Amino acid sequence: SQTIHQWPATLVQPVGSPLSLECTVEGTSNPNLYWYRQAAGRGLQLLFYSVGIGQISSEVPQNLSASRPQDRQFILSSKKLLLSDSGFYLCAWSATAIHGYTFGSGTRLTVV
Amino acid sequence: DAKTTQPNSMESNEEEPVHLPCNHSTISGTDYIHWYRQLPSQGPEYVIHGLTSNVNNRMASLAIAEDRKSSTLILHRATLRDAAVYYCIPRVLDGGYQKVTFGIGTKLQVIP
């Protein structure tokens, strides 16, 4: 069966520090991968999506970036965090265009 | 992109049916309607999806209007564990892969 792993679960980082969040999927090949962010009390905002290794599409310009170094690995990064980067970050995958999403358990990031 | 309108919040008594409405009047003919729910501090969970016909699964039923401009998620017997934010989402194909945009959703409160 397919599983999605996301870590860490919580993270407190100072302003200006770098960020690296990792997401891996098991039990499937060539998944579509997604990064979402949810600010407190808000809906989910799509940040990046990827349909294959090295293929990244950005939905919202910001100081975040994403990479997909392996088929089932998706990484969200920042060189310098801002206070506004705080939020709940969720990784998700889908098998094909007609399948639903499966989300990871999320990372709650607090930038202080 | 197709837009959706959902009530911000709804209440239901435990063990009673719940009908969660969603308007998606701008949906295209090929967009599936997906429903997800999000429990506090968790990632969204897939509930159900459909295109034109009504759909049933172990979690819920989905009733889609004949003109596809609205749909209703039906929880047949609400339990306390069903208290969550419910998202109605058109699954839009963009370049052959899906993009799912989450709005604010409907916060369902279940009263014991």
Contacts between the chains, C-beta under 8 A, distances in Angstrom:
chain1	res1	chain2	res2	distance
A	32	B	97	5.3
A	32	B	98	7.1
A	34	B	100	7.8
A	36	B	102	7.3
A	42	B	104	7.3
A	43	B	87	7.6
A	43	B	102	4.8
A	43	B	103	5.0
A	43	B	104	4.8
A	43	B	105	6.6
A	44	B	44	7.1
A	44	B	87	8.0
A	44	B	102	3.7
A	45	B	102	7.9
A	46	B	99	6.8
A	46	B	100	7.3
A	46	B	101	6.1
A	46	B	102	7.9
A	49	B	97	7.5
A	49	B	99	6.9
A	51	B	96	8.0
A	51	B	97	5.2
A	88	B	41	7.8
A	90	B	43	4.8
A	90	B	44	7.5
A	92	B	43	7.3
A	94	B	98	6.3
A	97	B	91	7.8
A	97	B	93	5.6
A	97	B	96	6.6
A	97	B	97	5.6
A	97	B	98	4.9
A	98	B	32	6.8
A	98	B	91	7.9
A	98	B	98	7.9
A	100	B	34	5.7
A	100	B	36	7.6
A	100	B	46	4.0
A	100	B	49	5.9
A	101	B	34	8.0
A	101	B	36	7.3
A	101	B	44	7.3
A	101	B	46	6.4
A	101	B	100	6.1
A	102	B	46	6.8
A	103	B	43	3.2
A	103	B	44	5.3
A	103	B	45	7.2
A	104	B	43	5.8
A	105	B	42	6.7
A	105	B	43	5.9
A	106	B	41	7.6
A	106	B	42	6.9
A	106	B	43	5.0
A	108	B	41	7.5
